[in-house]
Amino acid sequence: MKQNPSPQTINERVTQLENEIRRLQSELAVLRSQNLVEALLKTDASLPRENHTVIRNERGLTVKGTRLTLYYLMDEIKKNNSLKNIRDIYELTDEEMLDILDYIHLHKEDVEKEYQEVLQTAERNRKYWEEHNREIMAKTHQQQETVRAKLKEWREQYHAEKKP
């Protein structure tokens, strides 16, 4: 005869099944998103969707209600990061992610041109600050050496005074 499972065994199995359901639901959501993205990318015509996610402000093309620009997202896309990871990293909803991809697809040339301008500006800024900081670091290093020499001198004086 088959024994009845213990309450602990039942609870463990329920937890196991609930975790499996969550995993499968998450996987299903990702697959549905990917199917929708693929359908959007295959469509060349404008879609009858209003985009409530992408706005233009002083920072450029931005996700509404955030400081997140499309340029950050494009960096991630160009690094071949998965759309699910990008969505999760930046805590975007599926709808926001679809709006972003839709906007990028429908305005490819303009978005790519702006993205290249942003990259060039970032490179100029990086070079400027690298040079600026090089001078500061040289001064800081010089000051550290002066302080070390002074500490060494004081240590020697202290030890010399301590000796009888």
WONORGI-V313377 format. One record per backbone hydrogen bond with DSSP energy under -0.5 kcal/mol. NH is the residue of the N-H (numbers start at 0). CO is the residue of the C=O. If there is no record, write none. Layout:
BEGIN
nh->(NH,NH)
co->(CO,CO)
END
This chain:
BEGIN
nh->(9,10,11,12,13,14,15,16,17,18,19,20,21,22,23,24,25,26,27,28,29,30,31,32,33,34,35,36,37,38,39,40,41,42,42,48,51,54,54,56,56,59,61,61,62,63,63,65,69,71,72,73,74,75,76,77,78,79,80,85,86,87,88,89,90,91,96,97,98,99,100,101,102,103,104,105,106,107,110,111,112,113,114,115,116,117,118,119,120,121,122,123,124,125,126,127,128,129,130,131,132,133,134,135,136,137,138,139,140,141,142,143,144,145,146,147,148,149,150,151,152,153,154,155,156,157,158,159,160,161,162)
co->(5,6,7,8,9,10,11,12,13,14,15,16,17,18,19,20,21,22,23,24,25,26,27,28,29,30,31,32,33,34,35,36,37,38,39,46,49,52,61,54,59,56,54,59,67,52,61,62,60,68,68,69,70,71,72,73,74,76,75,81,82,83,84,85,87,86,92,93,94,95,96,97,98,99,100,101,102,104,106,107,108,109,110,111,112,113,114,115,116,117,118,119,120,121,122,123,124,125,126,127,128,129,130,131,132,133,134,135,136,137,138,139,140,141,142,143,144,145,146,147,148,149,150,151,152,153,154,155,156,157,158)
END
